[in-house]
């Protein structure tokens, strides 16, 4: 499998293409890097390919906040401009502007 360049960046707010949740990206795997059991638990008709970037999100839906692992093909940019309420966002990122979070680690240059 050849890794593809990630379309989205760490700190970007995205939403899921199928399910009603959104989140901020905090890590990217160039190709699938979860368990086979996890991958097989996805319904076959919407199961994504493994040879694409996968994103770790601080995610939220109407009821709760959680960590999500999502394929690139199932993400879209979130156009709301709203901050993500997940409690770990404040631990990882310092500021939010125009749908993008920034961390102090990336702004030390």
TORLUMSE-578968 format. One record per atom (N, C-alpha, C, O): x, y, z; chain; atom name. Coordinates in Angstrom, 3 decimals, padded with zeros to 6 digits, always signed. Atoms other than C-alpha are relative to their C-alpha. Example, Ala and Ser with C-alpha at 12.3 -4.5 7.8 and 13.67 -1.06 7.14 Angstrom:
2
<x: +000.890&y: -001.190&z: +000.000&ch: A&at: N>
<x: +012.300&y: -004.500&z: +007.800&ch: A&at: CA>
<x: +000.900&y: +001.200&z: +000.000&ch: A&at: C>
<x: +001.936&y: +001.181&z: +000.665&ch: A&at: O>
<x: -000.820&y: -001.190&z: -000.060&ch: A&at: N>
<x: +013.670&y: -001.060&z: +007.140&ch: A&at: CA>
<x: -000.770&y: +001.090&z: +000.730&ch: A&at: C>
<x: -000.261&y: +002.198&z: +000.899&ch: A&at: O>
***
This chain:
109
<x: +000.840&y: -001.195&z: +000.000&ch: A&at: N>
<x: +000.000&y: +000.000&z: +000.000&ch: A&at: CA>
<x: +000.879&y: +001.251&z: +000.000&ch: A&at: C>
<x: +001.867&y: +001.335&z: +000.729&ch: A&at: O>
<x: -000.732&y: -001.260&z: +000.050&ch: A&at: N>
<x: +001.242&y: +003.441&z: -000.851&ch: A&at: CA>
<x: -000.796&y: +001.073&z: +000.735&ch: A&at: C>
<x: -001.988&y: +001.263&z: +000.491&ch: A&at: O>
<x: +000.669&y: -001.054&z: -000.768&ch: A&at: N>
<x: +000.458&y: +006.259&z: +001.552&ch: A&at: CA>
<x: -000.276&y: +001.204&z: -000.900&ch: A&at: C>
<x: +000.555&y: +001.579&z: -001.728&ch: A&at: O>
<x: +000.356&y: -001.211&z: +000.735&ch: A&at: N>
<x: -001.342&y: +009.266&z: +000.089&ch: A&at: CA>
<x: +000.202&y: +001.198&z: +000.906&ch: A&at: C>
<x: +000.189&y: +001.074&z: +002.131&ch: A&at: O>
<x: -000.134&y: -001.222&z: -000.772&ch: A&at: N>
<x: -000.822&y: +012.829&z: +001.166&ch: A&at: CA>
<x: -001.338&y: +000.350&z: +000.632&ch: A&at: C>
<x: -002.376&y: +000.310&z: -000.029&ch: A&at: O>
<x: +001.226&y: -000.331&z: -000.726&ch: A&at: N>
<x: -003.357&y: +013.850&z: +003.792&ch: A&at: CA>
<x: -000.614&y: +001.289&z: -000.540&ch: A&at: C>
<x: +000.084&y: +002.276&z: -000.774&ch: A&at: O>
<x: +000.759&y: -001.143&z: +000.501&ch: A&at: N>
<x: -006.037&y: +016.255&z: +002.560&ch: A&at: CA>
<x: -000.285&y: +001.020&z: +001.100&ch: A&at: C>
<x: -000.374&y: +002.219&z: +000.838&ch: A&at: O>
<x: +000.329&y: -000.860&z: -001.136&ch: A&at: N>
<x: -006.792&y: +017.647&z: +006.029&ch: A&at: CA>
<x: +001.201&y: +000.107&z: +000.933&ch: A&at: C>
<x: +002.110&y: -000.722&z: +000.878&ch: A&at: O>
<x: -001.150&y: -000.265&z: -000.851&ch: A&at: N>
<x: -004.435&y: +019.042&z: +008.672&ch: A&at: CA>
<x: -000.360&y: -000.069&z: +001.482&ch: A&at: C>
<x: -001.525&y: +000.062&z: +001.858&ch: A&at: O>
<x: +000.194&y: -000.011&z: -001.450&ch: A&at: N>
<x: -003.988&y: +018.779&z: +012.423&ch: A&at: CA>
<x: -000.506&y: +001.381&z: +000.405&ch: A&at: C>
<x: +000.038&y: +002.408&z: -000.002&ch: A&at: O>
<x: +000.623&y: -001.249&z: -000.432&ch: A&at: N>
<x: -006.167&y: +021.404&z: +014.068&ch: A&at: CA>
<x: -001.208&y: +000.395&z: -000.830&ch: A&at: C>
<x: -001.958&y: +001.291&z: -000.443&ch: A&at: O>
<x: +001.145&y: -000.339&z: +000.856&ch: A&at: N>
<x: -008.722&y: +021.479&z: +011.242&ch: A&at: CA>
<x: -001.284&y: -000.624&z: +000.553&ch: A&at: C>
<x: -001.277&y: -001.755&z: +001.038&ch: A&at: O>
<x: +001.300&y: +000.510&z: -000.421&ch: A&at: N>
<x: -012.406&y: +021.099&z: +012.136&ch: A&at: CA>
<x: -000.680&y: -000.623&z: -001.223&ch: A&at: C>
<x: -000.786&y: +000.000&z: -002.279&ch: A&at: O>
<x: +000.624&y: +000.761&z: +001.090&ch: A&at: N>
<x: -014.164&y: +018.477&z: +009.996&ch: A&at: CA>
<x: -001.297&y: -000.619&z: +000.506&ch: A&at: C>
<x: -001.567&y: -000.654&z: +001.706&ch: A&at: O>
<x: +001.213&y: +000.729&z: -000.370&ch: A&at: N>
<x: -017.466&y: +016.642&z: +009.923&ch: A&at: CA>
<x: -000.043&y: -001.301&z: -000.783&ch: A&at: C>
<x: +000.590&y: -001.434&z: -001.831&ch: A&at: O>
<x: +000.121&y: +001.296&z: +000.658&ch: A&at: N>
<x: -018.391&y: +013.084&z: +009.007&ch: A&at: CA>
<x: -000.995&y: +000.104&z: -001.149&ch: A&at: C>
<x: -002.019&y: +000.779&z: -001.040&ch: A&at: O>
<x: +000.836&y: -000.035&z: +001.198&ch: A&at: N>
<x: -019.914&y: +012.558&z: +005.577&ch: A&at: CA>
<x: -001.333&y: -000.729&z: +000.195&ch: A&at: C>
<x: -002.333&y: -000.343&z: -000.409&ch: A&at: O>
<x: +001.192&y: +000.837&z: -000.172&ch: A&at: N>
<x: -022.470&y: +009.948&z: +006.773&ch: A&at: CA>
<x: -000.673&y: +000.225&z: +001.357&ch: A&at: C>
<x: -001.891&y: +000.387&z: +001.432&ch: A&at: O>
<x: +000.546&y: -000.067&z: -001.357&ch: A&at: N>
<x: -022.896&y: +010.249&z: +010.544&ch: A&at: CA>
<x: +000.020&y: +001.427&z: +000.539&ch: A&at: C>
<x: +000.872&y: +002.223&z: +000.144&ch: A&at: O>
<x: +000.139&y: -001.383&z: -000.479&ch: A&at: N>
<x: -023.950&y: +013.393&z: +012.464&ch: A&at: CA>
<x: +000.988&y: +000.345&z: +001.121&ch: A&at: C>
<x: +000.590&y: +000.545&z: +002.269&ch: A&at: O>
<x: -000.971&y: -000.486&z: -000.977&ch: A&at: N>
<x: -020.705&y: +014.292&z: +014.217&ch: A&at: CA>
<x: +001.084&y: +000.807&z: -000.695&ch: A&at: C>
<x: +001.294&y: +000.710&z: -001.904&ch: A&at: O>
<x: -001.091&y: -000.834&z: +000.485&ch: A&at: N>
<x: -017.851&y: +016.733&z: +013.850&ch: A&at: CA>
<x: +001.118&y: -000.057&z: +001.018&ch: A&at: C>
<x: +000.925&y: -000.551&z: +002.129&ch: A&at: O>
<x: -001.104&y: +000.024&z: -000.943&ch: A&at: N>
<x: -014.461&y: +017.151&z: +015.444&ch: A&at: CA>
<x: +001.212&y: +000.727&z: -000.534&ch: A&at: C>
<x: +001.228&y: +001.193&z: -001.673&ch: A&at: O>
<x: -001.258&y: -000.626&z: +000.387&ch: A&at: N>
<x: -010.973&y: +018.592&z: +015.365&ch: A&at: CA>
<x: +001.065&y: -001.097&z: -000.094&ch: A&at: C>
<x: +001.159&y: -001.963&z: +000.775&ch: A&at: O>
<x: -001.040&y: +001.005&z: +000.249&ch: A&at: N>
<x: -008.077&y: +016.543&z: +013.964&ch: A&at: CA>
<x: +001.172&y: +000.239&z: +000.943&ch: A&at: C>
<x: +001.694&y: +001.351&z: +001.027&ch: A&at: O>
<x: -001.178&y: -000.133&z: -000.859&ch: A&at: N>
<x: -005.313&y: +015.849&z: +016.483&ch: A&at: CA>
<x: +001.135&y: -000.937&z: -000.398&ch: A&at: C>
<x: +002.231&y: -000.839&z: +000.154&ch: A&at: O>
<x: -001.068&y: +000.872&z: +000.506&ch: A&at: N>
<x: -003.350&y: +013.134&z: +014.634&ch: A&at: CA>
<x: -000.460&y: -000.578&z: -001.337&ch: A&at: C>
<x: -001.656&y: -000.654&z: -001.620&ch: A&at: O>
<x: +000.294&y: +000.570&z: +001.313&ch: A&at: N>
<x: -003.121&y: +011.578&z: +011.161&ch: A&at: CA>
<x: +000.871&y: -001.238&z: -000.198&ch: A&at: C>
<x: +002.076&y: -001.201&z: +000.054&ch: A&at: O>
<x: -000.731&y: +001.193&z: +000.419&ch: A&at: N>
<x: -002.130&y: +008.052&z: +010.094&ch: A&at: CA>
<x: +000.002&y: -000.008&z: -001.527&ch: A&at: C>
<x: -001.058&y: +000.143&z: -002.134&ch: A&at: O>
<x: -000.041&y: -000.012&z: +001.473&ch: A&at: N>
<x: -000.920&y: +007.885&z: +006.450&ch: A&at: CA>
<x: -000.839&y: -001.101&z: -000.640&ch: A&at: C>
<x: -001.386&y: -000.921&z: -001.728&ch: A&at: O>
<x: +000.890&y: +001.093&z: +000.422&ch: A&at: N>
<x: -002.747&y: +004.553&z: +006.067&ch: A&at: CA>
<x: -000.655&y: -000.567&z: +001.255&ch: A&at: C>
<x: -000.248&y: -000.244&z: +002.371&ch: A&at: O>
<x: +000.728&y: +000.621&z: -001.108&ch: A&at: N>
<x: -005.122&y: +002.540&z: +008.252&ch: A&at: CA>
<x: +000.958&y: -000.588&z: +001.024&ch: A&at: C>
<x: +001.887&y: -001.314&z: +000.669&ch: A&at: O>
<x: -000.880&y: +000.471&z: -001.070&ch: A&at: N>
<x: -003.508&y: +001.790&z: +011.601&ch: A&at: CA>
<x: -000.806&y: -000.351&z: +001.247&ch: A&at: C>
<x: -000.411&y: -000.025&z: +002.366&ch: A&at: O>
<x: +000.824&y: +000.456&z: -001.111&ch: A&at: N>
<x: -006.257&y: +000.322&z: +013.755&ch: A&at: CA>
<x: -000.102&y: -001.516&z: -000.121&ch: A&at: C>
<x: +000.569&y: -002.110&z: -000.964&ch: A&at: O>
<x: +000.083&y: +001.463&z: +000.034&ch: A&at: N>
<x: -007.260&y: -003.287&z: +014.419&ch: A&at: CA>
<x: -000.892&y: -000.487&z: -001.133&ch: A&at: C>
<x: -001.776&y: +000.233&z: -001.597&ch: A&at: O>
<x: +000.841&y: +000.632&z: +001.010&ch: A&at: N>
<x: -008.756&y: -005.612&z: +011.845&ch: A&at: CA>
<x: -001.435&y: -000.137&z: +000.524&ch: A&at: C>
<x: -002.398&y: +000.039&z: -000.222&ch: A&at: O>
<x: +001.313&y: +000.129&z: -000.628&ch: A&at: N>
<x: -011.629&y: -006.189&z: +014.274&ch: A&at: CA>
<x: -000.785&y: +001.314&z: -000.118&ch: A&at: C>
<x: -001.973&y: +001.306&z: -000.438&ch: A&at: O>
<x: +000.647&y: -001.317&z: +000.105&ch: A&at: N>
<x: -012.392&y: -002.439&z: +014.311&ch: A&at: CA>
<x: -000.470&y: +000.223&z: -001.439&ch: A&at: C>
<x: -001.607&y: +000.633&z: -001.670&ch: A&at: O>
<x: +000.326&y: -000.223&z: +001.411&ch: A&at: N>
<x: -012.312&y: -002.265&z: +010.501&ch: A&at: CA>
<x: -001.182&y: -000.871&z: -000.432&ch: A&at: C>
<x: -002.079&y: -000.399&z: -001.131&ch: A&at: O>
<x: +001.082&y: +000.916&z: +000.376&ch: A&at: N>
<x: -014.578&y: -005.319&z: +010.107&ch: A&at: CA>
<x: -001.326&y: +000.339&z: +000.684&ch: A&at: C>
<x: -002.385&y: -000.104&z: +000.241&ch: A&at: O>
<x: +001.240&y: -000.385&z: -000.692&ch: A&at: N>
<x: -017.085&y: -003.808&z: +012.563&ch: A&at: CA>
<x: -000.777&y: +001.069&z: -000.771&ch: A&at: C>
<x: -001.940&y: +001.333&z: -000.465&ch: A&at: O>
<x: +000.674&y: -001.005&z: +000.824&ch: A&at: N>
<x: -017.904&y: -001.125&z: +009.983&ch: A&at: CA>
<x: -000.882&y: -000.730&z: -001.014&ch: A&at: C>
<x: -000.418&y: -001.672&z: -001.657&ch: A&at: O>
<x: +000.864&y: +000.671&z: +000.982&ch: A&at: N>
<x: -020.902&y: -002.116&z: +007.830&ch: A&at: CA>
<x: +000.665&y: -000.045&z: -001.384&ch: A&at: C>
<x: +001.202&y: +000.954&z: -001.863&ch: A&at: O>
<x: -000.734&y: +000.225&z: +001.247&ch: A&at: N>
<x: -019.554&y: -003.559&z: +004.575&ch: A&at: CA>
<x: -000.338&y: +001.014&z: -001.091&ch: A&at: C>
<x: +000.539&y: +001.409&z: -001.860&ch: A&at: O>
<x: +000.393&y: -000.914&z: +001.072&ch: A&at: N>
<x: -021.544&y: -001.208&z: +002.336&ch: A&at: CA>
<x: +000.594&y: +001.409&z: +000.166&ch: A&at: C>
<x: +000.603&y: +002.193&z: -000.783&ch: A&at: O>
<x: -000.645&y: -001.309&z: -000.184&ch: A&at: N>
<x: -019.812&y: +001.829&z: +003.885&ch: A&at: CA>
<x: +001.434&y: -000.134&z: +000.519&ch: A&at: C>
<x: +002.043&y: +000.863&z: +000.907&ch: A&at: O>
<x: -001.357&y: +000.230&z: -000.504&ch: A&at: N>
<x: -016.477&y: +000.247&z: +004.921&ch: A&at: CA>
<x: +001.016&y: +000.661&z: -000.937&ch: A&at: C>
<x: +001.031&y: +000.372&z: -002.133&ch: A&at: O>
<x: -000.956&y: -000.708&z: +000.852&ch: A&at: N>
<x: -013.658&y: +002.499&z: +003.668&ch: A&at: CA>
<x: +001.237&y: -000.842&z: -000.329&ch: A&at: C>
<x: +001.541&y: -001.815&z: +000.361&ch: A&at: O>
<x: -001.277&y: +000.629&z: +000.348&ch: A&at: N>
<x: -010.450&y: +001.412&z: +001.942&ch: A&at: CA>
<x: +001.018&y: +000.282&z: +001.094&ch: A&at: C>
<x: +000.912&y: +001.271&z: +001.819&ch: A&at: O>
<x: -001.038&y: -000.183&z: -001.013&ch: A&at: N>
<x: -007.410&y: +000.998&z: +004.157&ch: A&at: CA>
<x: +001.136&y: +000.903&z: -000.486&ch: A&at: C>
<x: +001.809&y: +001.537&z: +000.326&ch: A&at: O>
<x: -001.166&y: -000.745&z: +000.513&ch: A&at: N>
<x: -004.890&y: +002.709&z: +001.856&ch: A&at: CA>
<x: -000.325&y: +001.469&z: -000.269&ch: A&at: C>
<x: -000.243&y: +001.952&z: -001.398&ch: A&at: O>
<x: +000.269&y: -001.435&z: +000.050&ch: A&at: N>
<x: -005.847&y: +006.290&z: +002.595&ch: A&at: CA>
<x: +000.302&y: +000.548&z: +001.390&ch: A&at: C>
<x: +000.362&y: -000.216&z: +002.353&ch: A&at: O>
<x: -000.222&y: -000.545&z: -001.342&ch: A&at: N>
<x: -005.134&y: +008.681&z: +005.442&ch: A&at: CA>
<x: -001.216&y: -000.230&z: +000.909&ch: A&at: C>
<x: -002.366&y: -000.185&z: +000.472&ch: A&at: O>
<x: +001.020&y: +000.125&z: -001.051&ch: A&at: N>
<x: -007.069&y: +008.082&z: +008.669&ch: A&at: CA>
<x: +000.296&y: +001.055&z: +001.054&ch: A&at: C>
<x: +001.456&y: +001.321&z: +001.370&ch: A&at: O>
<x: -000.129&y: -001.139&z: -000.900&ch: A&at: N>
<x: -007.694&y: +010.873&z: +011.161&ch: A&at: CA>
<x: -000.536&y: -000.323&z: +001.390&ch: A&at: C>
<x: -001.583&y: -000.951&z: +001.544&ch: A&at: O>
<x: +000.427&y: +000.093&z: -001.395&ch: A&at: N>
<x: -007.909&y: +010.904&z: +014.953&ch: A&at: CA>
<x: -000.669&y: +001.327&z: +000.335&ch: A&at: C>
<x: -000.064&y: +002.388&z: +000.174&ch: A&at: O>
<x: +000.760&y: -001.221&z: -000.292&ch: A&at: N>
<x: -010.576&y: +013.398&z: +016.044&ch: A&at: CA>
<x: -000.417&y: +000.073&z: +001.455&ch: A&at: C>
<x: -000.782&y: -000.932&z: +002.065&ch: A&at: O>
<x: +000.745&y: -000.304&z: -001.215&ch: A&at: N>
<x: -011.679&y: +014.986&z: +019.263&ch: A&at: CA>
<x: -001.394&y: +000.309&z: -000.526&ch: A&at: C>
<x: -001.634&y: +001.393&z: -001.058&ch: A&at: O>
<x: +001.293&y: -000.079&z: +000.682&ch: A&at: N>
<x: -015.280&y: +014.432&z: +018.202&ch: A&at: CA>
<x: -001.130&y: +000.320&z: +000.960&ch: A&at: C>
<x: -001.020&y: +000.155&z: +002.174&ch: A&at: O>
<x: +001.210&y: -000.278&z: -000.761&ch: A&at: N>
<x: -018.721&y: +015.498&z: +019.325&ch: A&at: CA>
<x: -001.216&y: -000.233&z: -000.870&ch: A&at: C>
<x: -001.190&y: -000.017&z: -002.082&ch: A&at: O>
<x: +001.303&y: +000.025&z: +000.660&ch: A&at: N>
<x: -022.313&y: +014.791&z: +018.443&ch: A&at: CA>
<x: -000.962&y: +000.727&z: +000.935&ch: A&at: C>
<x: -000.517&y: +001.386&z: +001.875&ch: A&at: O>
<x: +000.973&y: -000.734&z: -000.815&ch: A&at: N>
<x: -025.519&y: +016.151&z: +019.965&ch: A&at: CA>
<x: +000.023&y: -000.438&z: +001.461&ch: A&at: C>
<x: -000.298&y: +000.351&z: +002.349&ch: A&at: O>
<x: +000.078&y: +000.537&z: -001.362&ch: A&at: N>
<x: -025.194&y: +013.913&z: +023.047&ch: A&at: CA>
<x: +001.304&y: +000.016&z: +000.778&ch: A&at: C>
<x: +001.281&y: +000.202&z: +001.994&ch: A&at: O>
<x: -001.227&y: +000.274&z: -000.742&ch: A&at: N>
<x: -021.522&y: +013.466&z: +023.906&ch: A&at: CA>
<x: +001.255&y: +000.395&z: -000.774&ch: A&at: C>
<x: +001.197&y: +000.787&z: -001.940&ch: A&at: O>
<x: -001.302&y: -000.218&z: +000.616&ch: A&at: N>
<x: -017.832&y: +013.961&z: +023.202&ch: A&at: CA>
<x: +000.787&y: -001.310&z: +000.084&ch: A&at: C>
<x: +000.627&y: -002.064&z: +001.045&ch: A&at: O>
<x: -000.740&y: +001.258&z: +000.032&ch: A&at: N>
<x: -015.466&y: +011.118&z: +022.270&ch: A&at: CA>
<x: +001.159&y: +000.127&z: -000.983&ch: A&at: C>
<x: +001.313&y: +001.153&z: -001.645&ch: A&at: O>
<x: -001.087&y: +000.074&z: +000.978&ch: A&at: N>
<x: -012.406&y: +010.120&z: +020.220&ch: A&at: CA>
<x: -000.514&y: -000.821&z: -001.187&ch: A&at: C>
<x: -001.087&y: -001.894&z: -001.004&ch: A&at: O>
<x: +000.425&y: +000.724&z: +001.198&ch: A&at: N>
<x: -013.137&y: +009.082&z: +016.632&ch: A&at: CA>
<x: +001.214&y: -000.258&z: -000.891&ch: A&at: C>
<x: +002.192&y: +000.489&z: -000.862&ch: A&at: O>
<x: -001.032&y: +000.376&z: +000.974&ch: A&at: N>
<x: -010.970&y: +007.391&z: +013.985&ch: A&at: CA>
<x: -000.715&y: -000.124&z: -001.336&ch: A&at: C>
<x: -001.541&y: -001.020&z: -001.514&ch: A&at: O>
<x: +000.817&y: -000.126&z: +001.205&ch: A&at: N>
<x: -012.194&y: +008.289&z: +010.494&ch: A&at: CA>
<x: +000.883&y: +000.041&z: -001.247&ch: A&at: C>
<x: +001.925&y: +000.696&z: -001.271&ch: A&at: O>
<x: -000.703&y: -000.016&z: +001.289&ch: A&at: N>
<x: -011.052&y: +007.629&z: +006.924&ch: A&at: CA>
<x: -000.197&y: +001.339&z: -000.701&ch: A&at: C>
<x: -001.199&y: +002.024&z: -000.498&ch: A&at: O>
<x: +000.084&y: -001.261&z: +000.727&ch: A&at: N>
<x: -010.361&y: +010.584&z: +004.670&ch: A&at: CA>
<x: -001.250&y: +000.081&z: -000.874&ch: A&at: C>
<x: -001.865&y: +001.142&z: -000.974&ch: A&at: O>
<x: +001.157&y: -000.016&z: +000.903&ch: A&at: N>
<x: -013.149&y: +009.570&z: +002.259&ch: A&at: CA>
<x: -001.303&y: +000.322&z: +000.728&ch: A&at: C>
<x: -002.285&y: +000.708&z: +000.094&ch: A&at: O>
<x: +001.221&y: -000.259&z: -000.764&ch: A&at: N>
<x: -015.693&y: +009.996&z: +005.084&ch: A&at: CA>
<x: +000.010&y: +001.343&z: +000.712&ch: A&at: C>
<x: -000.838&y: +001.593&z: +001.568&ch: A&at: O>
<x: -000.061&y: -001.317&z: -000.627&ch: A&at: N>
<x: -014.675&y: +013.524&z: +006.084&ch: A&at: CA>
<x: -000.257&y: +001.111&z: -000.999&ch: A&at: C>
<x: +000.057&y: +000.998&z: -002.184&ch: A&at: O>
<x: +000.210&y: -001.238&z: +000.755&ch: A&at: N>
<x: -015.722&y: +016.947&z: +004.841&ch: A&at: CA>
<x: +000.423&y: +001.158&z: +000.895&ch: A&at: C>
<x: +000.360&y: +001.036&z: +002.118&ch: A&at: O>
<x: -000.300&y: -001.157&z: -000.854&ch: A&at: N>
<x: -014.574&y: +020.370&z: +006.020&ch: A&at: CA>
<x: -001.264&y: +000.452&z: +000.721&ch: A&at: C>
<x: -002.355&y: +000.421&z: +000.153&ch: A&at: O>
<x: +001.133&y: -000.544&z: -000.749&ch: A&at: N>
<x: -016.818&y: +021.783&z: +008.733&ch: A&at: CA>
<x: -000.046&y: +001.495&z: -000.285&ch: A&at: C>
<x: +000.920&y: +002.213&z: -000.025&ch: A&at: O>
<x: +000.121&y: -001.402&z: +000.436&ch: A&at: N>
<x: -018.093&y: +025.140&z: +007.484&ch: A&at: CA>
<x: -000.656&y: +000.903&z: +001.040&ch: A&at: C>
<x: -000.881&y: +002.083&z: +000.772&ch: A&at: O>
<x: +000.745&y: -000.795&z: -000.975&ch: A&at: N>
<x: -019.808&y: +026.299&z: +010.696&ch: A&at: CA>
<x: +000.851&y: +001.086&z: +000.660&ch: A&at: C>
<x: +000.327&y: +002.124&z: +001.066&ch: A&at: O>
<x: -000.853&y: -000.940&z: -000.705&ch: A&at: N>
<x: -016.786&y: +028.086&z: +012.170&ch: A&at: CA>
<x: -000.130&y: -000.086&z: +001.506&ch: A&at: C>
<x: +000.536&y: +000.655&z: +002.230&ch: A&at: O>
<x: +000.237&y: +000.152&z: -001.437&ch: A&at: N>
<x: -018.009&y: +026.946&z: +015.598&ch: A&at: CA>
<x: +001.129&y: -000.796&z: +000.651&ch: A&at: C>
<x: +001.669&y: -001.713&z: +000.032&ch: A&at: O>
<x: -001.003&y: +000.802&z: -000.701&ch: A&at: N>
<x: -015.511&y: +025.682&z: +018.190&ch: A&at: CA>
<x: -000.550&y: -001.379&z: +000.358&ch: A&at: C>
<x: -001.763&y: -001.575&z: +000.423&ch: A&at: O>
<x: +000.366&y: +001.351&z: -000.417&ch: A&at: N>
<x: -015.532&y: +022.009&z: +019.195&ch: A&at: CA>
<x: +000.038&y: -000.032&z: +001.526&ch: A&at: C>
<x: +000.989&y: +000.467&z: +002.127&ch: A&at: O>
<x: +000.113&y: -000.056&z: -001.463&ch: A&at: N>
<x: -016.630&y: +021.451&z: +022.819&ch: A&at: CA>
<x: +000.742&y: -001.126&z: +000.724&ch: A&at: C>
<x: +000.750&y: -001.145&z: +001.955&ch: A&at: O>
<x: -000.701&y: +001.126&z: -000.628&ch: A&at: N>
<x: -014.574&y: +018.274&z: +023.461&ch: A&at: CA>
<x: +001.006&y: +000.533&z: +001.023&ch: A&at: C>
<x: +001.771&y: +001.444&z: +000.706&ch: A&at: O>
<x: -000.872&y: -000.549&z: -001.045&ch: A&at: N>
<x: -012.680&y: +018.797&z: +026.770&ch: A&at: CA>
<x: +001.494&y: -000.077&z: -000.305&ch: A&at: C>
<x: +002.256&y: +000.741&z: +000.210&ch: A&at: O>
<x: -001.432&y: +000.126&z: +000.291&ch: A&at: N>
<x: -009.313&y: +017.645&z: +025.360&ch: A&at: CA>
<x: +000.495&y: +001.029&z: -001.012&ch: A&at: C>
<x: +001.703&y: +001.197&z: -001.182&ch: A&at: O>
<x: -000.407&y: -001.036&z: +000.958&ch: A&at: N>
<x: -009.323&y: +020.392&z: +022.723&ch: A&at: CA>
<x: +000.809&y: +001.083&z: +000.706&ch: A&at: C>
<x: +001.853&y: +001.506&z: +000.209&ch: A&at: O>
<x: -000.693&y: -001.066&z: -000.743&ch: A&at: N>
<x: -008.298&y: +022.988&z: +025.322&ch: A&at: CA>
<x: +001.358&y: -000.464&z: +000.524&ch: A&at: C>
<x: +002.252&y: +000.359&z: +000.719&ch: A&at: O>
<x: -001.282&y: +000.536&z: -000.462&ch: A&at: N>
<x: -005.488&y: +020.686&z: +026.539&ch: A&at: CA>
<x: +001.022&y: -000.086&z: -001.128&ch: A&at: C>
<x: +002.227&y: -000.083&z: -000.877&ch: A&at: O>
<x: -000.871&y: +000.235&z: +001.138&ch: A&at: N>
<x: -004.072&y: +020.287&z: +023.030&ch: A&at: CA>
<x: +000.238&y: +001.250&z: -000.836&ch: A&at: C>
<x: +001.327&y: +001.442&z: -001.377&ch: A&at: O>
<x: -000.076&y: -001.175&z: +000.865&ch: A&at: N>
<x: -004.769&y: +023.554&z: +021.225&ch: A&at: CA>
<x: -000.207&y: +001.277&z: +000.807&ch: A&at: C>
<x: -000.917&y: +001.282&z: +001.812&ch: A&at: O>
<x: +000.089&y: -001.276&z: -000.708&ch: A&at: N>
<x: -004.436&y: +027.187&z: +022.287&ch: A&at: CA>
<x: -001.067&y: +000.932&z: -000.544&ch: A&at: C>
<x: -001.750&y: +001.610&z: +000.224&ch: A&at: O>
<x: +000.925&y: -000.975&z: +000.569&ch: A&at: N>
<x: -006.579&y: +029.133&z: +019.867&ch: A&at: CA>
<x: -000.824&y: -000.612&z: -001.123&ch: A&at: C>
<x: -000.447&y: -001.633&z: -001.699&ch: A&at: O>
<x: +000.909&y: +000.441&z: +001.058&ch: A&at: N>
<x: -009.444&y: +028.715&z: +017.380&ch: A&at: CA>
<x: -000.363&y: +001.207&z: -000.830&ch: A&at: C>
<x: -000.829&y: +002.219&z: -000.305&ch: A&at: O>
<x: +000.330&y: -001.103&z: +000.888&ch: A&at: N>
<x: -009.922&y: +030.916&z: +014.359&ch: A&at: CA>
<x: -000.361&y: -000.556&z: -001.379&ch: A&at: C>
<x: +000.401&y: -001.326&z: -001.963&ch: A&at: O>
<x: +000.435&y: +000.402&z: +001.348&ch: A&at: N>
<x: -011.863&y: +030.348&z: +011.128&ch: A&at: CA>
<x: +000.027&y: -001.514&z: -000.210&ch: A&at: C>
<x: +000.498&y: -001.986&z: -001.245&ch: A&at: O>
<x: +000.080&y: +001.451&z: +000.164&ch: A&at: N>
<x: -012.416&y: +026.620&z: +011.728&ch: A&at: CA>
<x: +001.325&y: -000.723&z: +000.131&ch: A&at: C>
<x: +001.422&y: -001.887&z: -000.257&ch: A&at: O>
<x: -001.323&y: +000.613&z: -000.148&ch: A&at: N>
<x: -008.749&y: +025.931&z: +012.536&ch: A&at: CA>
<x: +000.510&y: +000.248&z: +001.413&ch: A&at: C>
<x: +000.450&y: +001.369&z: +001.917&ch: A&at: O>
<x: -000.620&y: -000.134&z: -001.317&ch: A&at: N>
<x: -007.120&y: +025.264&z: +015.897&ch: A&at: CA>
<x: +001.507&y: +000.071&z: -000.175&ch: A&at: C>
<x: +002.066&y: -000.519&z: -001.099&ch: A&at: O>
<x: -001.459&y: -000.113&z: -000.007&ch: A&at: N>
<x: -003.506&y: +026.178&z: +016.626&ch: A&at: CA>
<x: +000.496&y: -000.406&z: +001.379&ch: A&at: C>
<x: -000.143&y: -000.121&z: +002.392&ch: A&at: O>
<x: -000.583&y: +000.373&z: -001.287&ch: A&at: N>
<x: -001.292&y: +024.736&z: +019.317&ch: A&at: CA>
<x: +001.251&y: +000.816&z: +000.245&ch: A&at: C>
<x: +001.881&y: +001.301&z: -000.694&ch: A&at: O>
<x: -001.203&y: -000.744&z: -000.334&ch: A&at: N>
<x: +001.520&y: +026.445&z: +021.159&ch: A&at: CA>
<x: +001.230&y: -000.692&z: -000.560&ch: A&at: C>
<x: +002.218&y: -000.033&z: -000.885&ch: A&at: O>
<x: -001.159&y: +000.749&z: +000.531&ch: A&at: N>
<x: +003.861&y: +023.680&z: +019.951&ch: A&at: CA>
<x: +000.286&y: +000.365&z: -001.453&ch: A&at: C>
<x: +001.444&y: +000.360&z: -001.869&ch: A&at: O>
<x: -000.224&y: -000.333&z: +001.405&ch: A&at: N>
<x: +003.331&y: +024.695&z: +016.311&ch: A&at: CA>
<x: +000.269&y: +001.479&z: -000.217&ch: A&at: C>
<x: +000.620&y: +001.883&z: -001.325&ch: A&at: O>
<x: -000.195&y: -001.440&z: +000.202&ch: A&at: N>
<x: +003.638&y: +028.425&z: +016.924&ch: A&at: CA>
<x: +001.229&y: +000.517&z: +000.737&ch: A&at: C>
<x: +001.317&y: +001.711&z: +001.026&ch: A&at: O>
<x: -001.203&y: -000.407&z: -000.718&ch: A&at: N>
<x: +007.023&y: +028.468&z: +018.688&ch: A&at: CA>
<x: +001.104&y: +000.497&z: -000.919&ch: A&at: C>
<x: +002.156&y: +000.908&z: -000.428&ch: A&at: O>
<x: -001.069&y: -000.393&z: +000.943&ch: A&at: N>
<x: +009.003&y: +029.338&z: +015.546&ch: A&at: CA>
<x: +000.388&y: +001.451&z: +000.134&ch: A&at: C>
<x: +001.266&y: +001.925&z: -000.586&ch: A&at: O>
***
